[in-house]
Amino acid sequence: MRKSHPIRRVVLTTAATVSGVVLLLSLKPATDPGATAAGVMPQQTAGAQESPQGGAATAAGSGTVTGDAAQTQYGAVQVRLTVSDGKIVKAEAVQAPQGGESGQKTALAVPRLNQEAVAAGSAAIDSVSGATYTSSGYKQSLQSALDKMKASAGSSQGTGSSQAGGSSQAGGTSSGTGASSGTGSSQAGTGSSQSGGGQSSSGAARVRTVTGSVAQTQYGPVQVRITVSDGKIVKAEAVQAPQGGESGRKTALAVPRLNQEAVAAGSAAIDSVSGATYTSTGYKQSLQSALDQAGG
């Protein structure tokens, strides 16, 4: 039997060793299992979900909103607002009295009312002299549009809070994968989301509308309705007031001013309108009744 050459034996042994090392290296995992167990990948997913939520929050408070049509003695008045970041950037009357003298008063009053609405950012604007009915209807529809705008903004904020709570819960779950302490974090995140929902509900409950009792005057009943938000009057209107003839003209003159003063003062301590003393007195009595019911 022929003996193996010593050099050939060394070469074969070295080749076998190198092959074994290469085989072991090829079987080593490309990623660290500990990184997956620590929840690194779920955290990246949660971070990617934050972008669409942020975009929704930025878009909130922008767009176009149209108020309800306000019926006046000479025709309907309806206002449309263009809003950007919660501020009025444009106001226009999509309906207003037309034809004859009414059309002339509309052409005079509406551009001024549009400008004042943008400048004030509210319905607390002055009536245009000689166009009292159109001005009153404009302000009513403007207030309706503002109420819709606020309701829409509140709904968007509530949706954003709910989504943020869900993101927090997802983060807690991913960080707690395979660890009991992580499970506790997940439960804490869920609790935070539920707490946020409760605050949103209580915030919505702070806005309410209250109607005062009827105040009888020498020329007819006066009754006031107010909208209260966080304890403050944000809208006041007379649902009843003397009408017809001289009484109706005094009502058209006095009520818009009384409404504005009630919102500005936040109480019934407002001045009477000269020439409409009885209507003013009845208005303040009904306003105080509404404030008593609202707890103000």
C-alpha positions as CSV (number, residue, x, y, z in Angstrom):
1,M,0.0,0.0,0.0
2,R,1.4,3.4,-1.0
3,K,1.9,6.0,1.8
4,S,0.3,9.5,1.5
5,H,2.8,12.3,1.0
6,P,3.0,14.6,4.1
7,I,2.7,17.8,2.1
8,R,-0.4,16.6,0.3
9,R,-2.0,15.7,3.7
10,V,-1.3,19.2,5.1
11,V,-2.9,20.9,2.0
12,L,-6.0,18.7,2.3
13,T,-6.4,19.4,6.0
14,T,-6.1,23.2,5.5
15,A,-8.6,23.2,2.6
16,A,-11.1,21.3,4.8
17,T,-10.7,23.8,7.7
18,V,-11.2,26.8,5.4
19,S,-14.3,25.2,3.9
20,G,-15.7,24.6,7.4
21,V,-15.1,28.2,8.5
22,V,-16.8,29.6,5.3
23,L,-19.8,27.3,5.9
24,L,-20.2,28.5,9.5
25,L,-20.0,32.2,8.4
26,S,-22.7,31.7,5.7
27,L,-25.1,30.3,8.3
28,K,-24.8,33.3,10.7
29,P,-28.1,35.5,10.7
30,A,-27.8,38.7,8.8
31,T,-29.8,40.7,11.5
32,D,-29.6,40.6,15.2
33,P,-32.6,38.7,16.6
34,G,-32.5,40.9,19.7
35,A,-33.3,44.0,17.7
36,T,-36.6,42.4,16.5
37,A,-37.5,41.2,20.0
38,A,-37.0,44.7,21.3
39,G,-39.7,46.0,18.9
40,V,-37.5,48.2,16.7
41,M,-39.5,47.5,13.5
42,P,-43.0,48.3,15.1
43,Q,-41.6,51.6,16.4
44,Q,-40.6,52.6,12.8
45,T,-44.1,51.7,11.6
46,A,-45.7,53.9,14.4
47,G,-43.4,56.8,13.4
48,A,-44.5,56.5,9.8
49,Q,-48.2,56.8,10.9
50,E,-47.6,60.2,12.4
51,S,-47.3,62.1,9.1
52,P,-50.9,61.7,7.9
53,Q,-52.2,62.7,11.3
54,G,-50.1,65.9,11.3
55,G,-51.4,66.7,7.8
56,A,-55.1,66.4,9.0
57,A,-54.4,68.8,11.9
58,T,-52.9,71.4,9.5
59,A,-55.8,71.2,7.2
60,A,-58.4,71.7,10.0
61,G,-60.0,75.2,10.2
62,S,-59.7,75.9,6.4
63,G,-62.3,75.9,3.7
64,T,-65.7,77.4,2.8
65,V,-68.8,77.4,5.0
66,T,-72.3,78.8,4.2
67,G,-74.6,80.1,6.9
68,D,-78.3,79.5,7.1
69,A,-80.6,81.8,5.1
70,A,-82.0,84.6,7.3
71,Q,-85.5,85.7,6.2
72,T,-86.1,89.5,6.4
73,Q,-89.0,91.7,5.5
74,Y,-87.5,92.3,2.0
75,G,-86.1,88.9,1.2
76,A,-83.6,86.3,2.3
77,V,-80.0,87.0,3.2
78,Q,-77.4,84.2,3.2
79,V,-73.6,84.6,3.9
80,R,-70.7,82.4,2.7
81,L,-67.3,82.6,4.4
82,T,-63.9,81.5,3.2
83,V,-61.8,80.5,6.2
84,S,-58.0,79.9,6.5
85,D,-56.4,78.6,9.7
86,G,-59.6,79.4,11.6
87,K,-59.7,83.1,10.4
88,I,-62.2,84.7,8.0
89,V,-60.3,85.7,4.8
90,K,-63.4,86.4,2.6
91,A,-67.1,87.1,3.2
92,E,-69.8,87.3,0.6
93,A,-73.6,87.4,0.4
94,V,-74.9,84.6,-1.8
95,Q,-78.5,85.8,-1.2
96,A,-79.7,89.4,-0.6
97,P,-82.8,91.4,-1.3
98,Q,-83.0,92.5,-5.0
99,G,-85.0,94.7,-7.2
100,G,-86.0,98.4,-6.9
101,E,-85.0,100.2,-3.7
102,S,-84.1,96.9,-2.0
103,G,-81.5,96.2,-4.6
104,Q,-80.1,99.7,-4.2
105,K,-79.8,99.2,-0.5
106,T,-78.2,95.8,-1.0
107,A,-75.6,97.2,-3.4
108,L,-74.8,99.9,-0.7
109,A,-74.8,97.7,2.4
110,V,-73.4,94.3,1.4
111,P,-69.8,95.3,0.4
112,R,-69.5,97.2,3.7
113,L,-70.8,94.3,5.7
114,N,-68.4,91.9,3.9
115,Q,-65.5,94.1,4.8
116,E,-66.5,94.4,8.4
117,A,-67.1,90.7,8.8
118,V,-63.5,90.0,7.6
119,A,-62.1,92.7,9.8
120,A,-64.0,91.8,13.0
121,G,-63.8,88.0,12.5
122,S,-67.2,87.8,14.2
123,A,-70.8,88.8,13.8
124,A,-70.4,91.8,16.1
125,I,-70.4,94.3,13.3
126,D,-72.3,97.5,12.9
127,S,-75.5,97.7,10.8
128,V,-75.4,99.9,7.7
129,S,-77.6,103.0,8.1
130,G,-80.6,102.8,5.7
131,A,-80.3,99.0,5.3
132,T,-81.3,97.8,8.8
133,Y,-83.2,94.7,7.7
134,T,-80.5,93.5,5.3
135,S,-77.8,94.2,7.9
136,S,-79.8,92.2,10.6
137,G,-80.3,89.3,8.2
138,Y,-76.6,89.4,7.2
139,K,-75.4,89.2,10.8
140,Q,-77.8,86.3,11.6
141,S,-76.5,84.3,8.6
142,L,-72.9,85.3,9.4
143,Q,-73.3,84.0,13.0
144,S,-74.8,80.7,11.7
145,A,-71.7,80.3,9.4
146,L,-69.4,81.0,12.3
147,D,-71.2,78.4,14.5
148,K,-70.8,75.8,11.8
149,M,-67.1,76.7,11.4
150,K,-66.5,76.3,15.2
151,A,-68.4,73.0,15.2
152,S,-66.4,71.7,12.3
153,A,-63.1,72.7,13.9
154,G,-64.1,71.0,17.2
155,S,-65.0,67.8,15.3
156,S,-61.6,67.9,13.6
157,Q,-59.8,68.3,16.9
158,G,-61.7,65.5,18.4
159,T,-60.8,63.2,15.6
160,G,-57.1,64.2,15.8
161,S,-57.1,63.5,19.6
162,S,-58.6,60.0,19.0
163,Q,-56.0,59.2,16.4
164,A,-53.2,60.4,18.6
165,G,-54.5,58.1,21.4
166,G,-54.4,55.1,19.0
167,S,-50.9,56.0,18.0
168,S,-49.8,56.0,21.7
169,Q,-51.4,52.6,22.2
170,A,-49.6,51.2,19.2
171,G,-46.3,52.5,20.5
172,G,-46.8,50.9,23.9
173,T,-47.6,47.6,22.3
174,S,-44.5,47.6,20.1
175,S,-42.1,48.6,22.8
176,G,-43.5,45.9,25.1
177,T,-43.2,42.9,22.8
178,G,-41.9,40.0,24.8
179,A,-41.6,42.0,28.1
180,S,-44.1,42.3,30.9
181,S,-43.0,45.9,31.6
182,G,-43.9,46.7,27.9
183,T,-47.4,45.3,28.5
184,G,-47.9,47.8,31.3
185,S,-46.9,50.6,29.0
186,S,-49.5,49.5,26.5
187,Q,-52.2,49.6,29.2
188,A,-51.1,53.1,30.2
189,G,-51.3,54.3,26.6
190,T,-54.8,52.9,26.3
191,G,-55.8,54.7,29.5
192,S,-54.5,57.9,28.2
193,S,-56.5,57.6,25.0
194,Q,-59.7,56.9,27.0
195,S,-59.0,59.9,29.3
196,G,-58.6,62.2,26.2
197,G,-62.0,61.0,24.9
198,G,-63.6,61.9,28.2
199,Q,-62.2,65.4,28.0
200,S,-63.5,65.8,24.5
201,S,-67.0,64.8,25.6
202,S,-67.0,67.2,28.6
203,G,-65.7,70.0,26.3
204,A,-68.7,69.6,23.9
205,A,-71.1,69.6,26.9
206,R,-70.0,73.1,27.9
207,V,-71.7,74.7,24.8
208,R,-75.4,75.2,25.3
209,T,-78.4,77.3,24.1
210,V,-80.8,78.8,26.7
211,T,-84.0,80.7,26.1
212,G,-85.1,83.3,28.7
213,S,-88.6,83.7,30.0
214,V,-91.0,86.1,28.1
215,A,-90.9,89.7,29.3
216,Q,-94.2,91.5,28.7
217,T,-93.9,95.1,27.6
218,Q,-96.4,97.8,26.7
219,Y,-95.9,97.1,23.0
220,G,-95.6,93.3,23.1
221,P,-93.5,90.4,24.5
222,V,-89.7,90.2,24.3
223,Q,-87.8,86.9,24.6
224,V,-84.1,86.4,24.3
225,R,-82.1,83.2,23.4
226,I,-78.4,83.0,24.1
227,T,-75.7,80.5,23.2
228,V,-73.1,80.0,25.9
229,S,-69.7,78.5,25.5
230,D,-67.4,77.9,28.6
231,G,-69.6,80.2,30.6
232,K,-69.4,83.1,28.0
233,I,-72.2,84.4,25.7
234,V,-71.1,83.8,22.1
235,K,-74.5,84.6,20.5
236,A,-77.7,86.5,21.5
237,E,-80.9,86.9,19.6
238,A,-84.5,88.0,20.2
239,V,-86.9,85.2,19.4
240,Q,-89.8,87.5,20.2
241,A,-90.0,91.3,19.9
242,P,-92.7,93.9,19.2
243,Q,-93.6,94.0,15.5
244,G,-95.7,96.1,13.1
245,G,-95.8,99.8,12.5
246,E,-93.6,102.1,14.7
247,S,-92.9,99.2,17.1
248,G,-91.5,97.1,14.3
249,R,-89.2,99.9,13.2
250,K,-88.0,100.4,16.8
251,T,-87.4,96.6,17.1
252,A,-85.3,96.6,13.9
253,L,-83.2,99.5,15.3
254,A,-82.8,98.3,18.8
255,V,-82.5,94.5,18.8
256,P,-79.3,94.1,16.7
257,R,-77.5,96.6,19.0
258,L,-78.8,94.9,22.1
259,N,-77.6,91.5,20.8
260,Q,-74.1,92.9,20.2
261,E,-74.0,94.5,23.7
262,A,-75.1,91.3,25.4
263,V,-72.3,89.4,23.7
264,A,-69.7,92.1,24.5
265,A,-70.8,92.6,28.1
266,G,-71.5,88.9,28.9
267,S,-74.3,90.1,31.2
268,A,-77.6,91.9,31.3
269,A,-75.9,95.1,32.4
270,I,-76.2,96.8,29.0
271,D,-77.5,100.2,28.0
272,S,-81.0,100.7,26.7
273,V,-81.4,101.9,23.1
274,S,-82.6,105.5,22.9
275,G,-86.2,105.6,21.5
276,A,-86.8,101.9,22.3
277,T,-86.9,102.0,26.1
278,Y,-89.7,99.4,26.6
279,T,-88.2,96.9,24.2
280,S,-84.7,97.4,25.8
281,T,-86.1,96.9,29.3
282,G,-88.0,93.7,28.2
283,Y,-84.8,92.5,26.4
284,K,-82.7,92.9,29.5
285,Q,-85.3,91.1,31.7
286,S,-85.4,88.1,29.4
287,L,-81.6,88.1,29.0
288,Q,-81.2,88.0,32.8
289,S,-83.6,85.1,32.9
290,A,-81.6,83.2,30.3
291,L,-78.3,83.9,32.2
292,D,-79.9,82.6,35.4
293,Q,-80.8,79.4,33.7
294,A,-77.3,79.1,32.2
295,G,-75.7,79.7,35.6
296,G,-74.1,83.0,34.6
